[in-house]
Amino acid sequence: MANRILVVDDSQTVRTLLSFILKSNGFDVESAINGVDALEKIYKDEFDLVVCDVNMPKMDGLTLIKVLRLQDIYRELPIIVVSTEESDEDKQKGMEAGANVYLVKPTEPTNLLANISMLIGK
């Protein structure tokens, strides 16, 4: 059975691109348009990893990560941030929120896939 990944980004273009890359590499992919949408999907289904943006309406990515990390069941869920925010301070905020990896857009597909492999062992 393929690993399930949730892609969370308010940009349709980014969601489509990331989904294509991940599906092409054998992953089962679902997408969400913001943190609220992501939580709804996470609460009703199981995912092996989350890839999320930071800047989104309704609930940003850092808030999403913090909400997940407060719950025992999601404390170990691997989360990769993929964001345009690239300062050291932004990266530090992402890691402090509970992200496992922080990548800057545009990220190389091989880099994203290598990090996914490291986190879920595929």
C-alpha positions, 0 to 999 in steps of 0.5 A: 500500500502506498504511503499517504501524503497530505499537501497543504497549500493555498496555491492551486498551482503548487498543490498540483505540482507537488501532487504530480511529483509525489504521485509520480513517485508512488505516493497516494496524495490528497490536498488541502487549501489551508490549515482548517481544511487540512485538519478536517482531512487529517481528523477523518483519514490517516496520513503518513506525512504532511507537506505544508506551506506557511502563508495561507488564509483561515489557518497558516501552516505554523498554526496547523503544525502547533495544533497537531503537535499538541495532540499525542496522536499527531506528535510524531507525524512527519511534517515538511514545510515548503514555503517562500519564507526563507530567512533564518528566523522563518526557518527557526519558527517552522522548526520551533512549531514542530516541523521536521524539515523546512524547505524553501520554494522553489524546492528541487523535487529530488530534495523533497523526495529525499527528505520524505524518504528520510522521514518515512523510510521509503 
